[in-house]
Amino acid sequence: MLQIKSYLSKIYDIKSVLLIGRTKEFQELAFWLLRKKGIEKIHYCSQEENNICSDLIEPCTLKYMPHSRKQIDAVIFDRGCREMAIDIQEIAPRFFIGRLDKEEEYFDLWEQYRQISDFIYLEREKTIWPGANREDAGSCEILEWQRGEEDVELSVILPVYNVEAYLPECIESLLKWKAPYVEYLFVNDGSVDGSADVIGRYMEQDRRIHLIDKKNGGCASARNRGIAQAKGRYLGFVDPDDFIEGSMFYQLFRRIILGNYDLAYCGYKEYYEQSGNTEKILNDCLKEPYDSGTYRQDKVQKLAVNTRVAIWRCIYKKDVIDHHQIRFHEDLKRFDDLPFRVEYIFAAKSAVCVPEYLYYYRLGRKGQDVACSDEGFFVHFSIFEHLDKYVEKFKDKAKTDLLQVIKIQTHGFALSKMKGKRKWEYWYRARQDLNKNTGYFRTLCLIMMYTGKGNLGWYTGMKLWPFKRN
Amino acid sequence: MIVNDGSDDDTEEICKRYIKENKIDYIYQENRGLGGARNRGMDLVDTPYVSFLDSDDWLMPEYVEKLAYHLKRHKEEKIEMIMTLPQIFHEGSKIVKDWYDKPLFESIFPEDGVIVNPQENADIYRFEVNQCRKVLQMKFINRIHFRFRERVKWEDVYPHFYLLSKCCVCMGIGETGFYYRIGSHTQITSLRGKERMDILVVFEDLLQYIFSENRKALYFPVMRVMVRFSIWCIRMADTDNRKNLVDKLHLVFKRLPKECITALKKGVKECCGRADARQYLLFITAIRRKPLSFVFYDYLWQEMGEKTIKKLLGAGERVA
């Protein structure tokens, strides 16, 4: 009751209320409300016999509601009364408030009342993983929603460049979720094939699809254009050559709004084009505390090192992106998702994960990023230049350290893939980059803490290497 | 009464909108800090009681109602201070939580309107330091000539002890709808720069006061607050200030007389949970010794030190 009371305490313009509930605690709420300024009438509905006595509290049942049916400002319901709350749409309350038990579903209530009410407030008891610090975890999660100017909650941005062959599969998988409050923004980055036509065909079928045409400027610029035009409160990114499980955005969005998290993510699978096989990506942290949601920033920022880059299996809050001015860096030719992800995670205050594998990442197509040759890895150095600058602003040693770990991971990966002469050049530059902010001993500690022994060897070798670059 | 402490945003406009319809006094002043704004307000108060509200928190109507009711019940002239129990509103999760010291509060004030004499009950000093939860009698303030220290952050800490040690009649009122917001960007407590150093001035005031009054009962609560604030400030300080802060704190804690340390050790065993007690004792041991205090220079050394000690202690306990 604490949560609902505190929410009600911020509202001043309700006159009549309908209460649906049975518990004693809930009855007390009725008397508490009576003392609130401006309240004129309370209808109290419970299936059992009413023993409330007050002139201002009128017992009623849902079937024989008083004639003032249309004039009820707020509906408040208690645990276990979810079914009754669903049935009273025609009352059309401005405020729809209630609390739910652990397993009770909240999302369909929200979906239903978002069309009717201006404010929705749902509290649900939280299932806490065993051994969790109760204080960190909190005892409940809250969905607080307010009608916005736009009718869009989630914008999914797809940068399109010559992917005609893959588009139908991607679009079909997106459209499986029928929610009307989603928009799909296809940003056509000057494709020279029939991509735009394919999208155009689907636009006729589905009004949620939008096409933005622009001159070719790279993936980063396309995504930025998408961010600029997005109307939703939350943002998602999908690459049009990949595809998703039909329920991915449903599950992510459903999870992020309960608890007002800054970031929601799920696992992903790799899809091998030639063989058609899929494989779950396992070294990606989908465990506690993230699966039950965390508001601890030190835990959230560790996501930067213990999950894979993969920005497309997440949804992000637009407020955070705007507040911290996080954009894709258009000067980067590739891997523009790495800095975006790190910047966002360092800015986010809370995160939650859906521990399922819902995104299919296509591997083995021609001209793909990862399949590229050695030359492309040199872009890492400009990425880290951006990130060094970004992290410096925080003046936070913990963030600098996490960035060092990311550098170790990234450079280690690049070096393992590269061959030949260019590898040496990369080696020297990586050495310079790793020495910039953090010393040897500290880096060793960080490697042991976050990445495991595998990186100790090459890093120590790099450190002790006696020769200078010629 | 709204004291606009030199805001350069739309504060004035918003206030003016409300002034017209309500009984609100509005005062503008050049920026003097939170303490300065409160002092200005206190100068102008013409009611028997005064209470402070930070501009990001909020009160429910029944808060004032309940206070008035209980004041009337106890011939109001008598009561010098009213201690209330706020609730915490977490900005990120939108959850309201119990206030940090709720169990202690309920043990001292088992019901609304109970009166306690802080001179006889030293437990009361252990309350979470927060000015807004205290309602003060103007007569009392004027008698002891109380004002906040200006241009210092954390100006609540010293008055907490000063006011309680002067007060003889303190009434407690439980949860009545005072919501305290945490986790917003604008909060003073989230500042990480130079402001952290202000804590040293506050500590100095505090120590000077308890030594001049020579009140043994205050040693433990003051030490506890100092240790807790130090741990928290060190954790929050940014890379530019952390080292400096640790060095200064080292000097402060090194100078403390033996009595304070023994008081802390004794008190911690009686009143704090095991984890807290261990943390406080480790901190005070380390910060007082120069070669050990370096672990606080860096969060990483601190974390690793804590892990090692935990392991050692754990092993020791298992053997025992």
Interface residues (C-beta under 8 A of the other chain):
Chain A: L2 Q3 S6 S9 K10 R35 K36 K37 G138 S139 C140 E141 I142 E144 G259 N260 D262 Y295 K349 S350 F394 K395 D396 K397 A398 T400 D401 R442 C445 L446
Chain B: W58 M60 P61 E62 Q87 F89 H90 G92 S93 K94 I95 V96 K97 G177 Y179 G183 R192 G193 D238 T239 D240 R242 D298 Y299 L300 M304
